[in-house]
Amino acid sequence: MNKAFATLNQVQGDRKSSVSRACLTKRTTKPKAMSVILSLQSIKPQNLTPKPITENTQISGRRIPAYLLIKQQRKGNTVDKALKNSLNELIENFEKAKILVIGDIILDEYLWGKTNRYSPEAPVPILEVKRKTYLPGGAANVANNIASLGAKVYLAGVLGTDLYCGVISDLLKKHKINSDFVINDPSRPTTVKTRLIAQNNKHLARVDNETDEPVSAEIQKQIYKNLEKVIDEVDLIILSDYVKGVLTRELIKDIVKLANRHDKTILMDPKGQDFSKYSGVDILVPNMDEALIATKSSRIRPIKEIAADLRKICLADKVIITMSADGAYYYDGIDEIVMESYSTEVYDATGAGDTFVATLGLALAVSGMDYEKSLMLANYAAAVAVKKVGTFAIKPVQIKELVKVAYNNSGANIG
């Protein structure tokens, strides 16, 4: 099996505790927005075993994006015994870390059922709901993954005071996520994304119940005061922005200043079109589509130029662009790393980015900021997540299993 990363010389081409009580009160406002998103394509399993990338390489039946063409020779592509042991040691050290996650808390609701007829009111299938499940989403999914990996995690964000607030509060408690810094705002709904799933895990539609209005100045002050209480305890801060109003430009600016004073690293998972609001974060982790939008680029533009623009826009030290089945790309102004994908089956990419960010941040915190090994572990974690339907919390043993597979495929006698 090929090694998970390759350092580049040149790359061409494109590419709460208080929550429970507050939740009992009735919501005072209606949701700001509701949208329905129809699933227009199914995701088929793919064979994405890492292979050397050349001009003739094809992925998913299409010619490889130009931004992945690599001219220089790749370094050794094996996972030897020393690397395997080092990666496993990092995984075992996850439980020593403390991470703060700040951002948009989302409740993912799944309605499971079957369809066997169409509505007489419109040409749409009728879903006969058999069961409902709920999972933490957004920033809560990032926190859930960190907790599942054994680390202590603090979650800061905003919920409404509706019934859904109680549902997600119970989930946070169940998954051992510290929610002392979650604030209730009766003027806002709890963000809920409802997915309709038919037989054979067919995704029919999604209904979003939310607002994207910025939280009030008073709520921002409360979030900042909570951050002041815990910042000395944590090893790293993750900002998870889903553009639902929590991470305003002003709040991010204040968080950056406070983190700098306390010498804390900020890892930013961005969204939206204007990345200048993230100015001063240390590590920016957009996906490829987000990177293209933020830099107004096309897919024929070299990825190094895209990453360089992102560094300028955000004044970030490091940029890591995730590229779904094509892996991930790292750039710090000098060094470049290409991380190949480890996904062998892709059933649902929902939440895989959260899993990647959570594992990356945790690995960086316990490794002394070793980007190569941290990227490798993050890619392993994401490879597990895409095999599951819905958001998913990774377990240490699942990452270790992929490390073992990579080692065995490299030749167990190496090193």
C-alpha positions in Angstrom: 0.0 0.0 0.0 1.3 3.4 -0.9 2.5 5.7 1.8 -0.1 8.3 3.0 1.8 11.4 2.2 4.4 12.8 -0.2 6.3 16.0 0.2 6.2 18.1 -2.9 8.7 20.3 -4.7 6.2 21.3 -7.4 2.5 20.7 -8.1 0.8 21.7 -11.3 -2.8 22.4 -12.2 -6.1 23.1 -10.4 -8.2 22.3 -7.8 -24.8 22.3 29.0 -25.5 21.9 32.2 -27.7 25.1 32.0 -29.0 23.9 28.7 -31.4 21.3 30.0 -33.5 23.8 32.1 -33.6 26.4 29.3 -34.8 23.8 26.8 -38.0 23.4 28.6 -39.4 26.8 27.7 -41.3 27.4 24.5 -39.5 28.9 21.5 -40.6 32.5 21.0 -39.8 32.9 17.4 -40.3 30.9 14.2 -37.4 29.6 12.2 -35.8 32.1 10.0 -35.5 29.8 7.1 -36.5 26.4 5.9 -35.2 24.7 2.8 -35.6 21.3 1.2 -32.7 19.7 -0.6 -33.4 16.8 -2.9 -30.8 14.1 -3.4 -30.1 14.1 -7.2 -27.5 11.3 -7.2 -26.5 8.2 -5.3 -23.0 7.6 -4.1 -21.6 4.4 -5.4 -18.7 2.5 -3.7 -15.4 3.3 -5.3 -12.0 1.6 -5.4 -9.7 4.3 -4.2 -6.7 2.3 -3.1 -3.8 4.8 -3.3 -1.8 4.5 -6.5 1.0 6.6 -8.0 -0.5 9.7 -9.7 0.4 10.2 -13.4 -1.1 12.2 -16.3 -3.1 9.1 -17.4 -4.5 8.4 -14.0 -8.3 8.3 -13.8 -10.4 8.5 -10.6 -14.1 7.5 -10.7 -14.1 7.2 -14.4 -12.8 10.7 -15.1 -9.4 12.1 -15.9 -7.6 13.2 -12.8 -7.9 16.9 -11.9 -4.9 18.8 -13.1 -4.1 20.1 -9.6 -3.1 16.5 -8.6 -0.4 16.1 -11.3 2.9 15.6 -9.5 6.2 16.1 -11.4 8.8 15.2 -8.8 9.5 11.7 -7.6 7.5 10.6 -4.6 9.2 9.6 -1.4 9.1 6.1 -0.1 5.5 4.8 -0.1 5.6 2.2 2.7 4.4 2.2 6.3 7.3 0.7 8.1 7.4 -0.6 11.7 8.7 2.6 13.1 6.0 4.7 11.5 3.3 2.2 12.5 4.5 2.3 16.1 4.7 6.1 16.1 1.1 6.5 14.7 -0.3 4.0 17.3 1.5 5.9 20.1 -0.2 9.1 18.9 -3.6 7.4 18.9 -3.0 6.1 22.5 -2.1 9.7 23.6 -5.4 11.1 22.4 -6.8 10.7 25.8 -4.3 13.1 27.3 -5.5 16.1 25.2 -8.1 18.8 25.9 -9.8 20.5 23.0 -12.2 23.4 22.8 -14.7 23.5 20.0 -16.6 26.7 19.2 -19.2 27.0 16.5 -22.6 26.2 15.1 -24.3 23.3 17.0 -26.6 21.3 14.8 -29.0 18.4 15.5 -29.1 15.8 12.7 -32.5 14.1 12.6 -33.0 11.0 10.5 -36.5 9.7 9.5 -36.1 6.1 8.3 -38.8 4.4 6.4 -40.0 2.9 3.1 -41.6 4.2 -0.1 -44.0 2.2 -2.2 -46.3 4.8 -3.6 -46.4 8.4 -4.8 -48.4 11.3 -3.4 -51.6 12.2 -5.3 -50.9 15.9 -4.4 -47.5 16.0 -6.3 -45.2 13.7 -8.1 -43.2 12.9 -5.0 -42.8 9.6 -3.1 -44.5 9.1 0.3 -42.1 8.0 3.0 -43.7 5.8 5.6 -41.6 6.6 8.7 -40.7 3.6 10.8 -38.1 5.1 13.2 -36.3 8.3 14.1 -32.7 8.7 15.1 -30.7 11.8 16.3 -27.0 12.6 16.1 -24.9 15.6 17.0 -24.1 17.7 13.9 -21.9 20.7 13.0 -19.6 21.7 15.8 -21.3 19.1 18.0 -20.2 16.4 15.5 -16.6 17.7 15.7 -16.8 17.5 19.5 -18.4 14.1 19.4 -15.5 12.7 17.3 -13.0 14.2 19.7 -14.8 12.7 22.7 -15.1 9.3 20.9 -11.3 9.3 20.4 -10.8 9.5 24.1 -9.9 13.2 24.6 -11.6 15.7 26.9 -13.6 18.2 24.8 -15.4 21.5 25.7 -18.2 22.7 23.4 -19.2 26.3 23.1 -22.1 27.5 21.0 -25.8 28.5 21.0 -29.1 26.6 21.1 -32.7 27.7 21.2 -35.1 26.9 24.0 -37.3 24.6 22.0 -37.9 20.8 22.3 -35.0 20.0 19.9 -32.7 21.8 22.4 -33.5 19.1 24.9 -32.8 16.4 22.4 -29.3 17.6 21.6 -28.6 18.4 25.2 -29.2 14.8 26.1 -27.0 13.7 23.2 -24.1 15.9 24.5 -24.4 14.4 27.9 -24.6 10.9 26.5 -21.5 11.3 24.5 -19.6 12.9 27.4 -19.2 16.3 25.8 -18.8 19.2 28.3 -21.6 21.6 27.4 -21.1 24.1 30.3 -20.4 26.7 27.7 -23.4 26.2 25.5 -25.7 29.2 25.7 -29.5 29.2 25.3 -31.1 32.0 23.2 -34.9 32.1 23.3 -34.9 34.3 20.2 -33.3 31.6 18.0 -34.4 28.1 17.0 -32.1 25.1 17.5 -30.7 24.3 14.1 -32.1 21.0 12.9 -31.3 19.2 9.6 -33.9 16.5 8.9 -33.0 13.8 6.4 -35.6 11.4 4.9 -34.1 8.0 4.2 -35.9 5.2 2.4 -35.1 1.5 1.9 -31.5 0.7 0.8 -30.4 3.9 2.6 -31.8 6.0 -0.3 -31.6 9.7 0.6 -34.9 11.3 -0.5 -34.7 14.8 0.8 -33.4 17.1 3.5 -35.3 19.8 5.5 -33.3 22.5 7.2 -34.9 24.4 10.2 -32.6 27.2 11.1 -31.6 30.8 11.1 -28.4 32.4 9.9 -28.8 35.7 11.6 -25.7 36.7 13.7 -26.0 36.1 17.4 -26.4 39.3 19.5 -23.5 41.2 20.9 -24.5 40.0 24.4 -24.3 36.4 23.3 -20.9 37.0 21.8 -19.7 38.5 25.1 -20.9 35.4 26.9 -19.1 33.1 24.6 -15.9 35.2 25.0 -16.2 35.2 28.8 -16.6 31.4 28.7 -13.5 31.1 26.5 -11.5 33.1 29.0 -12.5 30.6 31.8 -11.1 27.5 29.9 -8.4 28.7 27.5 -5.5 27.9 29.9 -6.8 24.3 30.2 -7.0 23.4 26.5 -4.3 22.3 24.1 -6.0 23.5 20.9 -9.0 25.5 19.7 -11.2 24.4 16.8 -13.6 26.9 15.2 -16.4 25.1 13.3 -18.3 27.5 11.1 -21.5 26.4 9.4 -22.6 30.0 8.8 -25.5 29.9 11.3 -24.6 33.1 13.0 -22.4 32.0 16.0 -18.9 32.8 14.6 -19.2 36.4 13.6 -16.3 38.5 12.3 -16.1 40.3 15.6 -16.1 37.2 17.8 -13.5 35.5 15.7 -11.3 38.6 15.9 -11.6 38.5 19.7 -10.9 34.8 19.9 -7.8 35.2 17.8 -6.4 37.9 20.0 -7.1 35.9 23.2 -5.5 32.7 21.7 -2.4 34.7 20.7 -2.0 36.0 24.2 -2.2 32.5 25.6 -0.1 30.9 22.8 -3.0 28.6 21.7 -3.3 27.3 18.1 -6.6 27.8 16.3 -7.7 25.4 13.6 -10.5 26.9 11.4 -13.1 24.8 9.6 -14.6 27.6 7.3 -17.7 28.1 5.2 -19.1 30.8 3.1 -17.6 33.1 0.5 -15.7 35.7 2.5 -12.8 34.1 4.3 -11.4 37.4 5.4 -13.5 37.0 8.6 -11.0 34.3 9.6 -8.0 36.6 9.6 -5.3 35.5 12.0 -6.2 31.8 12.5 -3.3 29.5 12.5 -4.6 26.6 10.4 -7.3 26.9 7.7 -9.0 23.7 6.5 -11.5 24.3 3.7 -12.6 21.6 1.2 -11.8 22.1 -2.4 -15.2 23.7 -3.4 -14.9 26.2 -0.5 -11.4 27.1 -1.5 -12.4 27.7 -5.1 -15.3 29.9 -4.0 -13.2 31.9 -1.5 -10.5 32.6 -4.0 -12.7 33.0 -7.0 -10.7 30.3 -8.8 -11.5 27.6 -11.4 -10.4 24.0 -11.3 -7.7 24.6 -13.8 -5.8 26.9 -11.5 -2.7 25.3 -9.7 -3.7 24.3 -6.1 -0.5 25.9 -4.8 -1.7 29.3 -6.0 -5.1 28.7 -4.5 -3.6 27.8 -1.1 -1.2 30.8 -1.3 -4.2 33.1 -1.9 -6.0 31.6 1.1 -3.0 32.2 3.3 -3.0 35.9 2.2 -6.8 36.3 2.7 -6.7 34.8 6.2 -3.2 35.6 7.2 -3.0 31.9 8.1 0.3 30.0 8.7 -1.0 26.7 7.2 -3.6 25.8 4.7 -5.0 22.3 4.3 -7.4 21.7 1.5 -9.4 18.5 1.6 -10.3 17.0 -1.8 -12.8 14.3 -1.0 -11.8 11.1 -2.8 -8.6 12.8 -4.1 -7.1 13.2 -0.6 -5.8 16.4 1.0 -3.2 19.1 0.2 -1.0 21.0 2.7 0.8 24.2 2.2 2.7 26.5 4.6 4.3 28.9 2.2 7.3 26.7 1.6 6.5 23.0 2.1 3.8 21.1 0.4 2.3 17.7 1.3 -0.2 15.6 -0.8 -2.1 13.1 1.2 -3.8 10.4 -0.8 -7.3 9.2 0.1 -7.8 5.8 1.9 -11.5 5.4 1.1 -12.3 2.1 -0.5 -16.1 2.5 -0.1 -18.1 5.7 -0.1 -21.7 5.5 1.1 -22.3 8.9 2.7 -19.8 11.8 3.0 -22.0 13.5 5.6 -19.8 14.6 8.5 -16.6 13.2 7.1 -15.1 16.6 7.0 -15.9 17.0 10.7 -14.2 13.7 11.5 -11.2 14.8 9.5 -11.0 18.1 11.3 -11.5 16.5 14.8 -8.8 13.9 14.2 -6.4 16.4 12.7 -6.7 18.8 15.6 -6.4 16.1 18.1 -3.3 14.5 16.4 -1.6 17.9 16.1 -2.2 18.6 19.8 -0.5 15.3 20.9 2.2 15.1 18.3 3.8 18.5 18.8 2.3 19.7 15.5 3.6 16.9 13.3 1.6 17.7 10.1 2.6 14.6 8.1 1.5 12.1 10.8 -1.5 14.1 11.8 -2.7 14.3 8.2 -2.2 10.6 7.8 -4.4 9.9 10.9 -7.0 12.4 9.8 -7.3 10.7 6.4 -7.6 7.3 8.0 -10.5 8.6 10.2 -12.3 10.2 7.2 -12.0 6.9 5.3 -13.9 5.1 8.0 -16.5 7.9 8.3 -17.5 7.8 4.6 -18.5 4.1 4.9 -21.3 5.0 7.4 -24.7 6.6 6.7 -25.0 10.0 8.5 -22.6 11.7 10.9 -20.3 9.3 12.6 -17.9 9.3 15.6 -14.6 7.6 15.0 -13.1 5.1 17.5 -9.3 4.8 18.2 -9.4 1.1 17.3 -10.8 1.9 13.9 -7.9 4.1 13.0 -5.4 1.6 14.4 -6.9 -1.0 12.2 -6.2 1.0 9.1 -2.7 1.6 10.3 -2.3 -2.1 10.6 -3.7 -2.7 7.1 -1.3 -0.2 5.6 1.6 -1.8 7.4 0.7 -5.3 6.3 0.2 -4.2 2.7 3.6 -2.5 2.8 5.3 -5.7 3.9 5.3 -6.8 7.5 9.0 -7.4 7.4 9.9 -3.9 6.5 11.7 -2.0 9.3 
